[in-house]
Structure formats: structure tokens, C-alpha cells
Amino acid sequence: MSTHLAERTEPQPAVRPREPVSVAGRLARSAAAGRGRLSTEEFHRWFAARGAAGRFHVERIPFAALRGWSFAPGTGNLVHASGRFFSVEGLHVTVDDGPHREWYQPIIKQPEVGILGILAKEFDGVLHFLMQAKMEPGNRNVLQLSPTVQATRSNYTKVHRGTDVKYIQYFTGPGRGRVLADVLQSEHGSWFLHKSNRNMIVEVDGEVPADDDFCWLTLGQISALLHRDNLVNMDSRTVLACLPAYAPPPSAAGRDGFGRALARARDPEAGALHSDVDLLSWFTAERSRYDVRAERVPLDGLPGWTRRADRIGTADGRWFDVVAVGVQAGNREVTGWTQPLIEPRSRGVAAFLARTIGGVLHVLAHAKVEGGFLDTVELAPTVQCSPENFARPGARPPFLDLVLSAAPDRIRYDRVHSEEGGRFLHAENRYLVIEASPDEAPLEPPAGYQWVSVGQLTALVKHGHYVNVQARTLLACLNAMGHHPHD
């Protein structure tokens, strides 16, 4: 008998394309479809009806009226009795380089990873996406268009003892369908400490009935809605930015040189001012050159911040306040609750300067330090700030005055969008894409800034914690260019 085991032959599996070729074409067809299962008029009637059907009421309350929340003895941190959800704590940040070397601030600590998921399905050969009319207490207009699923782990594990999160099984269960995108992305690094959400797009084949608060829209219809203020919420925008690259519809390419440069930038074969390796090397160097120390400290006695009966804020009226609200919402998993929110003192600006370089559209990205990031810096818009916080002489961020004084014919995109309405009260940014001249934005930008093609930005979003949430919104808006509300 032989002492050697017989060599077994293993069947060789077939290899697959690294990038499914069919996805880009199908996304392009969906982007070109200005009408789907609903017309534009039908959508707006449905959305208005959902607003009328809900019982939405949000009011400011003193901290003493919070139910289940309290200031912890010893630290003064604002915490929930369950030990779950989130807490508001203090943060002390020191940076060894840059204009701001040290500061203290309140910060939201929410360690659990949430799911932001959009369900996709073909109808009559065209991809549609299941979107939700969702109430968030911090939205200025209360109801906005959100992903199919927008839930923290506490939500979908029912810590709140509410109803089930609808459609969650398509994003957490086995055999959920074809994954088109799945990446951990950061949230606002200025207001969250190390917060990540799982951004997912999953395609299914079977029957998926749309609940009353949900509707199927084409990518073209969603793109048109991105040209309206405060309609498509932040969570939808960040998920849409994670879509695989696809060619824009003919209406977006060919209208002018800007549109042609944008279309060319989306072509995987198009070049860029800097190779991908050089761009990543620059970004790695930016991450390496900062020593950022973010230390959690007690909320009580936070230098420069004062707690009053109904708010925690600074004496000079800058930055933001921590406040409390009471909420009634008839169509949420829990119909009534109280919670803290962060309320900015003024509207922000998030803007990309853009230039056509070698026939390819590039945007000027900023390697920006934010105290809550997991890894020192992420790629941010050229300008990202609330201008009222920088009214003092000599304190203006680079390019801010250029953005604020841009001539109308140079502004290629200009809309106001809300930030995360579940944690922020009336937080809005004016999002802009501005075509800049060589004199205004040279090919050799200041330290900390770099030209990135739109295609390169799309590729970087496939990786977590490379592109911040404001830049992802602007990428979704760039992808939507060429559409208008009447399309």
C-alpha cells in the first residue's frame, strides 16, 4: 500500500471581471431616464402626500425636559440611560501644523456602525432605486428623500423597542442580492468622533413591494432632484457618491466645454494631471505630516464653552451649540422621543473650484484635518467652512473670498443641502462647483491642496475614509449635472 496520498484534482473556478462591465452601461441608461415608474409630477404629488400624512412636530426644550438623557456625574457628559445610541462628550485637539493648533469642543461619540442602504431593481430594463420619504428632527423642512435603509445598529436591533426597520433584511441577511457598492465612510469629522457608516447599494431581482413611504426612482430622476434645495438628504447623497463610475447622459455632455470635460473625466481611459500613484503618494504624505491628537475630555468645564439651561455654546457666538428637542413623528419606528442635537450658528459653504486640464475636468481638493477623523486628514472640498466663523481679519481660509465673489456665469452648481438631520438641527451648507481661471487657481496650488480628476475622486470613494462627507456630496452633485428639475 502506498504511503503517499493520491493527489486530488480541484476544479478550477471561472474568474470574473474585476469590474462588471454591464453595471456602468445600466447606470448610464438609468441616469438618462427622466421618467420611470413615476413621472416627475407624480413624484411630487406622492412626496407632498407623505408630508401631509405624517404627524411631524419638533420643538426646542430645556435639557431638564429630556427623557432618558442626563448629564453624567463626574464628567458632565450627556448620555442615555440605556448606555446606547450616542453621547455628547468633550474633545481636546492638538495639531502640530496648520493655522489652528489647539482647540476644545463638544463632540458626538457614537461608536456603532450604521447602515445607509439603497435597494436597486430593474423595471422595463431600467434600473430604479427605492427611496424613502423620511422625517428627521433636524431637517429644516422635516421631510426629505432618504435611502431605503437609514439606521444605526441600535435602530435595527431594536434597542429603542420600536417597530422593525423596513427592508433591513436586504442589507444584513444571507442571499441579499448583487452588491453594487459597499464601503465604510466617515461622517462629519467636526461633529462626530470616529463615526463610520456602511454605505451600500444592493440590486435584487424578486418582487419588492414599495411601502407607502417609499417609491422607485431612476437615477436620472434622483439627479434632477439634486437640483432642488433641501430635498435629497445627506445619507442619500453619500450613498449615491459610492456608485461605480458610469458615463453621464448625452444631455450632460456636449452642452459646453465644461460638460464635455466632465464626461471625459468619467471615462476610465481618460488621463489626469497626476497619476493615481502620484496622487496617493501626495495624500499619504499629507496624512503623515500631521501629528493630530484628539483626546476625549469631560464635557463639564470645557474651556471656552458654557452650559445653560437650554444650550451649550461659546460666549462669542461662533461654531455651534448643543441643544435639546422634543419630537413627534407618526411614521417613524418610535413615534415620540427627546434627544440632544448639534445646532450650527450659521450656514456653511462647501465648494469645489474646478478647471478643465487637458480636456478633463479636475477639482481642487483639500487634505483637511478634522478632530473626529479616524486618520488625521481626508480629502475635502476646496472650501469647507461657515464664513461667519472667520470674519476676523487675517483668518479667512484660502479661496473663501474667491468662492463668495464668484460671478454667476462661473458657478456651475449652486444648491443648499441639509446635513444629517438625525443629529444636527438645521445644519445646512451651500454647495457650489465653480469654474476657476488659471490665475485664480494655478496648477501648482498651495500646500495641502491638489488637483484631482473627477474620475480619480470616484475611484477614491471606493475606499473608506479617503473622501469626506462634504466632498462626497459634491461628487454626487457633479454626477447629477446635466439634469434639471423639469427634466
N, C-alpha and C positions, 0 to 999 in steps of 0.2 A: 504494500500500500504506500502510495507516495506521501511524503511528509510535506509536500508543497500544496497549498490551496490552489484550486483551479482559478485562473484569472477570470474575473467576471467582466462581461462587457456591459457597459452602461449606455442606454440610449441617449443620444445627443439631442438636447432640446434645440429648437429653432431659435435663433437670435431675432430680436425685434429691432426696429429702427429706434434710435435714441430719442428722436422727436417724431411723434406720429404725424406724418405728412398731412393726413386728412383733416386734422384739427384746425390748422391755420386757414384752410380754404372754407371750412364750415363756419368758423368765426367770422371770416370776411363776408360770407353770404348773410349771416345774421346781422352784421354791422350795417350792411347795405339795405336791410329790410326796414323801411319806415313804418310798416304796418304788420302786425302779427295777428294773434287770435283776437286782440282788441285793437280798435282804431285809437288814434290819439284822443279823440273826443270821448270815446267810451272809457278810456283810462281815466280821464279827468273826472268824469261823472262817477266812476267807481271810487276814486280816491276821495272825492267830496262826500260821498255817501258813507265811507268808512269813518270820516271825521265826525259826521253827524250822528252816527250810530254809537260812538263811544262816549262814556261819561268821563271827561278829562278835566281835572281841576288841580292846579298846583299853586300853593301859597307859601310864602316865607313864614317861618315860625322861629321862636327863640330856641336855643339849644335845650332849655329845660323841658320843652314840649316833645322832644324826640322820644320815641317809644323803642326800647330795646338798645338804645345807644347811651353811652355815658363817657365822661372823662375819667380815665383810669387813675386811681390813686398812685402817687409817686412820680408819674410821668406826665399826666395830663393828656395822654394820647386819647383820641376819640375812637372808641372801639364798640363793637357789637357784642351783646351778651352771649351769642352763640359761639363767639370766637372765630366765626367765618365771615363771609362777604369781604370787607376790606376795613382798614383802619386809616386814620389820619395821624401822622406822626411828624416829628421834626427831622430835618436833614441839614447837615453841615457839609458844604462842598468846598474843597480847595483845589485849585488848578495851578500848575507851575508855569503856565504860559497863557498869553492872550490878554484881552482888555479887562476881564473880570476874574480876579484871582481867588476870591473867597466870598461866600455868601451863606446865609441861613434862610430856610424856608420851610413851610409845611409841605408834606408830600403824601400822596395816597400809596399805601402799601397793600397790594392785592396779589399775593403770590400765586394764586391758582391761574391756570391757563384756560382761557375761554375758547369757544368755537364760534367763528364767523364763517358761515357756510352758505353758498348759493347752489341750488339744485338746477341742473340743466336737462333739457329734454327736447327732442326734435318733434315738431309738428309740421306736417306737409313739407318735409325736407329742410326746414329751417330751425336752427337752434333757438330755443326760448329759455328764459331764466325766470325762476319762481321768486318773486319779490314780495315783500310784506309791508303793509301799511302799519307802522309800529309807533306807539306812543312812547316817548321818553320825557321824563320830567324836566330835563334841562333844555329841550328844544324850544326856541323862541316861538315857533308855530306848532309846537306839541307833536304833531303827526308828521312823520317823514317816511321815505321809502327805504326800507332796511333789507338786509339779506334774508334768505329763507329762515336761517337759524342765526340768532344773535344771543348767545347765552354763556354765562360763566358756569364753571363746574358746580357752584352752589345752586344755580338755576336748574340744570338738567339732572342733578342728583337730588333735587327737591329738598334742600336744606330749608327753603322758605315755606315748605308744606303747601305749595300752590299746585296748580294743575300741571300736566305734562307739557314739556316743550315740544311743540308740533314739529314733525319731520326730523327730529334729532336722530332717529334710527338710521337715516341715510348717511350720517356722518360719523357714527360711532359703532354701528353694528357690522357683522360679517356680511360679505357679499353686497356691499353698499353700492356698487356700480363702478364706472370708469372715472378715475381721478384725473381731472384736468389741471388742477393746481392744489398744492398742499404745502404750506410753508409757515413757520413761526415768524411773526412780525412784531416789532415793538409798537407800543402806543406812545403817547406824548411823554417824552423824556423830561420835560419841565414840570410835569404834574404827577407822573406815576414813577414809582421806584421799581425798576427791573420788571415791568409788566410786558407780557407777551400774549398774543392771541394766535390761535391756529386759523389761518386763512385758507379756506377750502372751496373748490368748485368740483362738484361731482355730477356726472351725467348718468341718467337712468333711462331704461327702455320701457319699463312697465307702466301701467296706469298709475298716475299720481293725481288724485283729486285735489283741486285747489280750494282750501278753506275760504270762508268769507273775507278774511283779512289778507288774502294772498291773490296774486294774479301773475300770469305768464306774459313776459315781455321779450321782444327781440333785443339784441344788443344795440341795434340802431335806435330803437325807442328809448332805451335807457340812456344812450348817448345824447339824444335830444333833450332829455330831462335834466342832464347835467348842465344845460344852458339856462336853467332856472335857479333862482336863489333859494337856498334852504329847502330843497326838495329831496335830493338823494343824500342819505345820511353818510357820516364818516365811515361806518362799518362797511357799507356797500362800496364806497369808493376804494377803500384799501383792498377789498377782495377783488374788485374789477381790475385793479392795477396788477394783480398777480396772474392775469390771463396770459397764456402763451402768445407770442408775437403773431400778429396777423396783419395783412395788408389793409389799409384804410379803404373805404368805399370810393368809387370814382368821383363823387361829389367833393371829397376832401382833397383829392389830388388833382391838380390841374386848374384850380381856381386862380392861383397866383404862384409866384415863386416860393413863398412860404409853404403853401400846401404841397407843392412838388418836393420840396426839401424834406418835409415831414414824411411824405410817402416813401421817399428813398431811404430815410433813416430807419424805417421799419423793415427794410429788406435785409435778411441775414447776410447777403453778399456785399452789402454796402460797407465802405470803409469808414474810418473815423479819424479825427485829428491825432488821437493817441491809440496805440494798440491796446487790446484788452490787458495784456501783461503789464504794459507801462502804466495803465490806469490803476490796476490793482496794486502795483508796486507803490505808486503815489499814495493811494488810500491806506495801505499798510504803514507807510512811513508817517502819515498823519496820525494814525491810531497810536503809533509807537512813540511819537514825540511829546505826547501829553502824559503827565502824571496826574490823573484825576482821582481824588479821594472823596468818596461820598459816604459819610458816616451818619447812621441813624442816631438821633438825639431826642430827648424828651420834648414834647410839644409845649409843655409849660416852660415859661421863661425863655422862649426862643428869642434871641437878640433881634430887635427891630420889629417884633410882632406883638400885638396886644390882643387879648381875648376880652370881648364884650359879651353882653347877653345874647346877641344875635349874630355875631360875626367875629372872625379872627382876621386881622388885617394889619397893614403897615400904617404908621402915622402920616406918611407923606402921600398916601392915596395911590401908590403905584402897585403894579403887578396884579395881585388878585386877593380875594377874600375867601375864607371858608365859612359857609353859611349852612342853614338847615331848611328843609322844606317838608311840607305835608302833601301827600299825593293821593288822588282818587283817579282810578283808571279802570273802566268797566271791562276792557278786553285784554288785560294782562293776566299772567299766571297768578299773581296776587293783586287783588283789586284795590287795596288801600295800604299805605305804609308811610313811614317817615324816614328821612336819610340826610346825611350831610352831602353837600355839593361844593365844588370849587367854582367861584364866580369871578371871571376876569374883570378888571376895572375898565377895560376899553377893547374895542375891536382890533384884531390883529391884521397883519398883512403877510401873505406868503406869495412870493413872486419868483419866477424864473426869468432871467434875461436869456434871450435866445439869439443865435446867429446861424446863418447858413454858411458852412465851411466846406469847401469842395463839393457843393451841391447837396450836402447832408445837414439836416437840422441838428444843432447841438444846443444844450442848455448849460448854463454856468452853475455848477453845484458847489456847495459849501460844506466842508468837513466840519461839522458843528458839534461842539461839546454841550451836552445837557446832563444835568446832575443825575437823572434817573436811568440813563442808558446802562446796559449791561457791559458795553465795551467802549468806553471813552467817547468816540465820535460815531456819527452816522452821516450819510450824505443827505443834505438838507437843501431847500431852495436857496437861490442867491440871497434873498432877503426873507427873514422869518422873525418877526417881532411885532410888538404893539408900539407904534410910533410915539404914542403919548408917554411911554416909559423912558423915552430918550430925547426929551425936549431940551435937556441941558446942553449948553454949547460944548462942542468937542466930544459929545457922547454918541453921535449918530453912527449906526453901523454902516459899513461900506455899501454903496449902491442904493441906500434907502431913499435919498433925495432924488436920485435918477428915476427910481420906480414911481415915486409920488408925483413927479412932474412930467411923466411921460405923455407925449402928445397922443390924442385919441387914435390917429392912424397907425401908431406903433403898437397899440395894445391889441393883441391877438385873442386874448381870452380875459374875461373880467366878470367874475361872479362871486357872490357871498355864500359861503357854505358853513354849516354848523359843525362844531366838533362833537365829541362823544356826549350825547345827551343823557346818558345814564350816570355820569359822574361830574359833569360840568354844567353850570347854569348859564344859559345864553352866551356860550362861548362861540364866537364867530370869527372867521378870517375872510378877508377879501383876497381871493385867489386870482393871480394875474400871470399871463405869459406875455412878455414884452420883447419885441424885436429891437435889438440894440445895434448901434453902429460900431465900427472898429474903434473909433475914438472913445466911445463910452465904455466899451468892454473889449479890451485888447486880447489878442491870442495868448499873451503872457499875463495871466491875471495875478492879483495879489496872493501872497502866501495863504494857504488854506482853501483856495478856490481852484477849480479845474473844469475845463470843458469836457462834457460827456455827451456822446450822441444819444438820441432818444432810444435807438436800438440797444446801446450799451446799458442804459438805465433799465430798460425792460429786462435784459439778461440778469442784471444785478438783483432785481426784485425776486428772482427765483431763490435767492439765498436770504436767510433771516438776518435781521439787524445790520443790513448794509444801507438801506434807504429808509429814511424816517417817514412818519405818517403824513406829514405835510407834503413832502416830495412825492409820495405815492398818490396823494390826491391830485397833484398837478399832472402826474403821468396819466391818471385816468382821464383827466380833462383834456390833455393833449390827444389821447386816443379818441376822444369824443369830438374833436374839431372837425368841422365839415357838416355837422348836424345842427339844426336849429329847432326851436320848439314847434314850428309849424310843419316840419318835415313829415 
